[in-house]
Amino acid sequence: MSQRDNVIKHSSENPFESMKKRFDIAAKTIGLDESDYHVLIAPQKTVIVNIPVTMDDGKVKVFEGFRVVHNANLGPSKGGIRYSMDVHLDEVRALAAWMTWKCAVVGIPYGGGKGGIKCDPRSMSKGELERLTRSYTDMMVDVFGPDKDIPAPDMGTGPQEMAWLMDEYSKLVGKSSPAVVTGKPIVLGGSLGRVEATGRGVMVSTRAALAKMGINPVGTTCAVQGFGNVGSISAKLLAMQGLKILAISDVSGAYYNPEGINIEAAIAFRDNNNGTLEGFKDGKKISNAELLELDVTVLVPAAMEDQITEENANRIKAKLIVEGANGPTSASADDILNKKGVLVVPDILANAGGVTVSYFEWVQNRLGYYWTEERVYRRADRVMKTAFEGVYAAAQKYNIPMRIAAYCVAIQRVADVEKLRGKFGL
Ligand code: GLU
């Protein structure tokens, strides 16, 4: 079963088109000239590989893998690798572009890239996943590099895949290269705080937005879609801030409790239950569609793309949407939400905590000196708050939604660098 089957499946806009629609509006807003427009919209490099893997039953299966470098003006391209049956080229292209804008919006010295393999990691053994990851790394060895293109975890991947990637790459280049990938296990040069980083950034963004709205977080109701790394940690940290999490969800469905769900207990349940919430009893089972339309103040979509579209945007009751996932709102829903007065903290800002701590991990790897968790959190929170305030101020100043303001800030930065260094092709 595909992950998308249990979230909302829409006829769906092409995700790259959805990204481009926002880019077009922002480009117009900042008066981007036509040449820059063409340079900045096109992905600089696209690599497609067919990866043969010997499966446990002895048969060879071939998996399609991608790596897209959207833009490397600000520095080496950065972005995760996704393992999912829904992976396709247009999705990877959109996700790569979002990484470019995300890194630019928080002001870290990276361009944007993304990778993906069309596979179902839940149905594969550890050995199969290791062989797949190592072969993908072999085929991408000329793309990756600590000063070229730096992968990280994304949906369906985590520290173990990053450890295999780092080990394989190090063998191929003949030296230990921890900085080629981030999101590694701590003992292999991972950073303290990296696992929590995206959820923590979602929490910091939510607090900042609630402060602007004059809403006290304590007792404020919230629904979180998705219970992977981003959703579960966002829910946990938001609950610690006093928000009442009325609903959570994962591939098994959504769970609603008007009294509030005990998130620590839900995480423990998931961890002892093969990684899913299937059978979770602390809440009535509802659908993912119903979760999105609950009467809550804050909605955190942290599952995947295209969950809020023109089909359901009108029925959304939340006053604040903080996008933990990449692309959870399709471009067609933007106007509807804006007209309803919903404040949307866009993905490229709200979920940038992860790549920010990835940057800290890379810095620590290169220094060979490792920071305390407290230092990581303090610096990451500062980056997130500064970026939030910058985008919020731009939105106020030009009377535009925060999403368009975030794109404007990001595109302007990448365009300025392009002017300084000249047209930059890889
Ligand atoms: N996959 C994460 C994202 O979409 C993290 C990327 C990174 O750390 O490079 O932001």
Residues whose N, C-alpha, C, O or C-beta is under 5 A from the ligand:
A	BS01	LIG	K78 G79 G80 I150 P151 A152 P153 D154 N351 G354 V355 S358
